[in-house]
Amino acid sequence: MAALIVSCIAALCLAWLAAKVTHGETTCFDADVRNSIHSVSSPGVTQLLSAITFLGSQAVVIVVSGCLAILMLWSRRRDRAMLVVATMAGAEVLLSILKNHFHRQRPDPFFDERLPPSYSFPSGHALLSFCCYGLLAALGCTRMRWPIRICAAALIPAIGFSRIYLGVHYPTDVIAGYLAAIAWTAVVAAIHMRLATIKT
């Protein structure tokens, strides 16, 4: 029940933000945040955040989540393996639907960064990294659970920040990506817990 409440709240926040973006009411906020972040840029930080943004790329999260699913199967936790597959597959579908629905063009990038061909809203890096590394934190081995959770808690927002820093996303794109991820993972968690209850 709690998971569904979280999902509804996140979905409502996402709908509210999407309406604001659609009506151009976030233009000043996006511009101010982008300019503030860009004003403190440096070559060293740019190199670091370029590496961090790579960790949130579609290719990397697919490999990480695929390895996690295989590890769950190897550990004879088929239910958890299916949870990983369902979460990431659904996240990819949701991302495609949202991007193609809103058709938001990307901002002018910083540092001669090449713009991805997809639309801007929401951020795929934010959505997919939240789902992928969130799963890793939730399902990681017991001995390393807290170190993994701490790393995930640091990496997920860092990936979102890197997208704004590099200029390939507006801040509201990143926020929307996290809201979409929260809404989706909460739904999957609720279904997973329900199925587990039925089996027992």
C-alpha positions in Angstrom: 0.0 0.0 0.0 2.8 2.4 0.9 4.5 1.7 -2.4 1.4 2.6 -4.3 1.0 5.8 -2.4 4.6 6.8 -3.2 3.9 5.9 -6.9 0.8 8.1 -7.0 2.6 11.1 -5.4 5.5 10.8 -7.7 3.2 10.5 -10.8 1.2 13.5 -9.7 4.4 15.5 -9.2 5.6 14.4 -12.6 2.3 15.5 -14.2 2.5 18.8 -12.5 6.1 19.4 -13.7 5.3 18.3 -17.2 2.4 20.8 -17.4 4.7 23.6 -16.2 7.3 22.6 -18.8 4.8 22.4 -21.5 3.5 25.9 -20.8 7.0 27.3 -20.6 6.8 28.2 -16.9 10.1 26.6 -16.0 12.2 28.5 -18.6 13.7 30.9 -16.1 14.4 28.2 -13.5 16.1 26.0 -16.1 18.2 28.9 -17.4 19.3 30.1 -13.9 20.3 26.6 -12.7 22.2 25.9 -16.0 24.1 29.2 -15.9 24.9 28.8 -12.2 26.4 25.4 -12.7 28.3 26.3 -15.8 29.8 29.4 -14.1 31.8 27.1 -11.7 33.0 24.7 -14.4 36.6 23.6 -14.7 38.5 21.1 -16.9 39.0 18.7 -14.0 35.4 18.7 -13.0 34.3 18.3 -16.7 36.5 15.2 -17.0 35.1 13.7 -13.8 31.5 14.4 -14.7 32.0 13.1 -18.2 33.1 9.8 -16.7 30.1 9.8 -14.2 27.6 10.5 -17.0 29.0 7.4 -18.8 27.9 5.3 -15.9 24.3 6.3 -16.5 24.4 5.6 -20.2 21.9 3.1 -21.6 24.7 0.7 -22.6 26.2 0.7 -19.1 22.9 0.3 -17.2 21.8 -2.6 -19.5 25.1 -4.4 -18.8 24.9 -3.8 -15.0 21.2 -4.8 -14.8 21.9 -7.8 -17.0 24.7 -9.0 -14.8 22.5 -8.4 -11.8 19.7 -10.6 -13.3 22.2 -13.3 -14.2 23.6 -13.2 -10.6 20.1 -13.6 -9.2 19.5 -16.6 -11.5 22.8 -18.1 -10.4 21.8 -17.6 -6.8 18.5 -19.4 -7.6 16.5 -16.3 -7.0 14.4 -16.4 -10.2 11.8 -14.0 -8.7 14.5 -11.4 -8.2 15.9 -11.9 -11.7 12.4 -11.4 -13.1 12.1 -8.3 -11.0 15.2 -6.8 -12.5 14.2 -7.7 -16.1 10.6 -6.3 -15.6 11.9 -3.1 -13.9 14.4 -2.3 -16.6 12.3 -3.3 -19.6 9.4 -1.3 -18.3 11.7 1.7 -17.6 12.9 1.6 -21.2 9.3 1.5 -22.5 8.2 4.3 -20.2 11.1 6.5 -21.2 10.4 6.1 -24.9 6.7 6.9 -24.4 7.4 10.0 -22.3 10.1 11.4 -24.6 8.0 10.9 -27.7 4.9 12.4 -26.1 6.5 15.6 -24.9 8.9 16.2 -27.9 11.0 18.6 -25.9 14.1 19.8 -27.8 17.4 19.7 -26.0 19.3 22.8 -24.8 22.5 24.1 -26.3 25.2 21.9 -24.8 28.3 23.0 -23.0 31.9 22.0 -23.8 31.1 21.1 -27.4 29.3 18.0 -26.1 27.5 16.1 -28.8 23.7 16.0 -28.3 22.0 12.6 -28.2 19.4 12.1 -31.0 16.5 11.6 -28.5 14.3 14.2 -27.0 15.1 15.9 -23.8 12.2 15.3 -21.4 12.6 13.3 -19.2 16.3 12.5 -18.8 17.0 8.9 -19.7 20.2 8.9 -17.6 18.2 10.0 -14.5 15.4 7.5 -15.0 17.5 4.4 -16.0 20.3 5.0 -13.5 17.7 5.3 -10.6 16.1 2.1 -11.6 19.4 0.2 -12.3 21.5 1.3 -9.3 18.4 1.4 -7.1 17.9 -2.3 -7.8 21.6 -3.0 -7.2 21.3 -1.3 -3.8 18.2 -3.2 -2.9 19.3 -6.7 -4.2 23.0 -6.6 -3.6 24.8 -9.2 -1.5 24.1 -8.9 2.2 27.8 -8.4 3.2 28.2 -5.5 0.9 24.7 -4.1 1.1 25.4 -0.9 2.9 28.6 0.1 0.9 26.6 -0.6 -2.3 23.7 1.5 -1.0 25.9 4.4 -0.1 27.6 4.3 -3.5 24.2 4.1 -5.3 22.9 7.0 -3.2 25.9 9.1 -4.3 26.0 8.0 -7.9 22.4 8.4 -8.9 22.2 12.2 -8.1 25.7 12.7 -9.5 24.6 11.2 -12.8 21.7 13.6 -13.0 23.9 16.6 -12.1 26.4 15.6 -14.8 23.7 15.8 -17.4 22.9 19.4 -16.4 26.6 20.3 -16.0 27.4 19.1 -19.5 24.5 21.0 -20.9 22.7 18.1 -22.5 19.6 18.4 -20.3 17.5 21.0 -18.5 17.3 20.6 -14.7 13.6 19.9 -15.1 14.4 17.0 -17.4 16.5 15.4 -14.7 13.9 16.0 -12.0 11.3 14.4 -14.3 13.5 11.4 -14.9 13.8 10.8 -11.1 10.0 11.3 -10.6 9.2 8.8 -13.4 11.7 6.3 -11.9 10.2 6.6 -8.4 6.7 6.1 -9.8 7.6 3.1 -11.9 9.9 1.3 -9.3 7.2 1.8 -6.6 4.6 0.1 -8.9 6.9 -2.8 -9.6 7.8 -3.1 -5.9 4.1 -3.2 -5.0 3.4 -5.9 -7.6 6.5 -7.9 -6.5 5.4 -7.8 -2.8 1.9 -8.8 -3.7 3.1 -11.8 -5.7 5.4 -12.8 -2.9 2.5 -12.7 -0.4 0.3 -14.8 -2.7 3.0 -17.5 -3.0 3.4 -17.7 0.7 
